């Protein structure tokens, strides 16, 4: 099974699948599941996404950490003279404030349709 297919299957299990609650008892994470789905599956999906560096649609998921800098594809106007058309930008996402571009922090009305985690540098550097 390819990683993308595995991520899609795990997401389906997390949100729509009917996991037997008896199997979940005692996993040590059941206090984090509630309405958000299985905590173990959510963490597995996030770990796989961070490893692959794949683009994530904003309709599928948004960055969980409002301090995490991510790569986005942005559209809109950075200011009255600077259009952004499928522009790769570094940004952070806050549930209350939305997207904020690092290069254009004052920009408003920016549309972001997908984002990706920035990979960590190799340990040997």
N, C-alpha and C positions, 0 to 999 in steps of 0.2 A: 504494500500500500504506500503510495507517495505521501510526502509530508502534507501537501495541500489537502489531499483527500482525508488523511488522518485528522487534520485540524477541523475540517468540515464535519466529519463524523462525531468528533468529540463535542463540537458546538451543538450539534443536533441532540446528542445525549444530554448535554447540560441544560438545554432550554426546552426541548420537546419530548425527550425520551422519558420513559417511566421507569426509573430505577427503583428496585425493590428496597424500601426503607430498611428492611431487616438486614440487608447486605451492608448498608451504610453504617449501621450502629457499631460503634467501637473503632471507627477509622481514625478518630482523634481530631477530625475536622468538622464534624457534623454541626458544631455550634456556629460555623461560618457559612452554612448553606442557605437556609431559609428560602426567601423569595428569589435569591440570586442564582440558584442552581447549585450543583455539586461543587464545593470548594476545590476538591482535588482535580476535577476536570477543568475548572477555570484556570488553575495554576498550570496544568499541563498544556493547555492551549496557549497561554501567554509565554511559557518557556519555549515551545516550538516556534512561535512567531518570532521571538527574539533571536533564536538561532538561525532562522532562515533569512531574516531581513526582508521579508516579502512586504508588498504594499497591502495595506489593510483599508478596506472601504469604511468610511465614517459611519455608514448605515449598519455595518457589522459590529464595530467596536470603536471606542475612543480611548486615548491613553488614560490609564488609571491614576497615574501620579501627575498632579498638576505642575510639578517641578521638573519633569522629564523633558528634555529637549529632544524633539523628533524631527524627521524630515517630512515635509508636506509638499503637495502640488497645489499651489495657490492661484486663484483667479480673482480679479477685482482691480481696484485702484489703490496703490500704496499712498499716493497723494494726487493732487489734481493734474500732475504732469507725468506720472509714472504708472503705466498700466502693467498689470501682472497677468500674463496669459500662460497657463500651465507652467508657472514658474516654480522651480525647486527652491524652497525656503526652509530655514530652521525655524521651529515654532514650539510653543507650549500650549497646552489646552487646559482650560479651567472650566468646570461645569457651569459656574456662575457667569463667567466673562467670555467664554468661547475661545477662539483661537487668537493668539498674539504672536506676530512674526518678530523674530529677533532683529532683523534688519530694519523693519518698519513698525516699531511698537505703537505708533499713533494711528496706523491704518485701521479703518473701520469698514465693515461690510465685505470682508474678504470671504470668499467661498473656498472651502477645502473639502475635496471629495475623497481623498485618500492620504494615508500617512504611513511611515515606516520607522521602526526603531533604528537608531544609529548604532552600528556595531561597536563593541568595545575594542580598544587597540590590543594588538597581540601582547602577550606577557613578556616577550623577549625584547620589547622596545625599552 
